[in-house]
């Protein structure tokens, strides 16, 4: 129905060279490749989801060819779970998010590699650049997957979206050295489902004609936004498949499941009006903590601020984001909330820059509180977000900025290898406490 | 006080001093200009407590005396008087009103006592030297575009004037930066300036100073301490507080290893940048330079507008380099380059680039590339 083996009554495409193939042909005339795809809507669908196959593991295999035919698990480090497993390891039943000890029990001969996020982000960026050459409408979902809207690009590529996508995945294989799978459909929801159907190195299509038939048997958890809790609720209401969901009246779904009900109804009918938006960045990234005992001392507040800055910065780095506005929040013991914000000259993702800016705001916020206030909560956040590539450019007015950035990168590398407690800055500590403990 | 003055003379003097006065003032006396008529001359003074300009112009004094009146109102009145008018200005007996008469027009303005007008004491200004107006103009024009408006880094909100040594010669240097670009201009240290402190002259003072330079050809006398600067023109004196901060150690950000020299014709280059940047997005103003094989290709793309390219023949003897810049910064710098040729000295696509003014080594610009 959907994949390469499907409808062979239509003209198809060669997934190796992108050439047209007559109906029912088993191989491509031009390059004799057997990798073909046939679908009646092949030339009209334009919303795609592209997902790299076992991305972290593939990157590691690319960088160390001796691992090519061996099971590779990327993971461990802080939480001791599998971040990615190559397809060889998956045969043994290893999958991501599985605890490492369990994975190694299933696949004892696996090579375990600690994740090198910096590297994956770098490779992910290169892939994203290639995607952007195909269409400006690229909406990244993570380092290695994105939605692409190729509507109206036929004249630019002198080819249909399907051909442009075939060329793109081939180019990713050739230039980056990892494989990717594509799902092509008429909206984001179905494109994402499709990309999962033919992995790895796949190309799957869900057309308008067969969308409902396909959805009928899919579990409700396939719907974006249906997590554990909602799935349990739906199951207890007797709704297991998307087909069952469609048979329920939309009004009933809304009464029962609130605003989510509307989405359930629409998705069950294969409708998804969400656009592919290139910059669907979060509005802000922040972190806060409530103290056991209220704090009035500014120095102590600064000490509590530092780990929060590190957390926010860590999340910014992991999601490849940068932010230009620093916001500090304090809550007094009488539950009065004070916030102070400061715009930076350039976007940052560094804990150091965040802390230096937020520390000044602590003083300003205290000035705004009633005299003698003690505080029960402190929070810090970054907003006005943009791409991580714009973070912390060299600053002609701050000769030490590059040095501070380098220090933080080195600290991040050490932590990536040895765990988050391996190295830290002195400011997170209370004077005298460290030695007493260690 | 009673005096008669030519409208044009008064207008010019008022134009200089009134721009010091902030439009919105919480302290009423700061909205006023001090008028002091003595011995054939009228002296006008305005201040915002950080900056003061005093200008003396010839006037026919009937009765010596002084008062203060709202600067902007007075300026608007004089501006609207007919060309060539003789303006009579006098205070009434109680000195509470200022009477202005020209032809058949008559105005009464409320005054405030002279004693309330703040004086900006020059204090002791131990370092004094003088510069040709043209030299001062060069220092200011070639650096002021790079002055930052960022409030948190207030020490960047002015031009850093200081003594420096270049190849054994004492120099007077002006430097400004906003973090993205830096301008450094120098000339031989005038006599008397050797022991000067490094001072940051605030942006507002620079703006007013620039207007005064345009109207003089005589040398300007500059005196300073480490908190104040005074510039004396033929009939005007500008006194300003200095920015109390430390200018960054800019020498460390000026690259020394850049070796890929691109020479362009300044005019042709600036026009091409201007044309291609029409397409650049309003936010980033980014433009890409690709240089190699004797050809410079300028290009810009934006999701909203489309794309543009333009090619220039250039001399460049290195491997292809692709580098992006903010087009406005490129135009700001090329506008200050006085010779026909501009030189870009690159290291790579992500490192600061040096821009030189043809053979003129007195000016040096540093420009941060941007991602394109």
Interface residues (C-beta under 8 A of the other chain):
Chain A: X136 X278 X342 X345 X346 X389 X390 X393 X394 X395 X396 X397 X398 X399
Chain B: X148 X150 X152 X153 X156 X177 X178 X179 X180 X181 X182 X248 X249 X250 X252 X253 X303 X351 X352 X366 X368 X370 X371
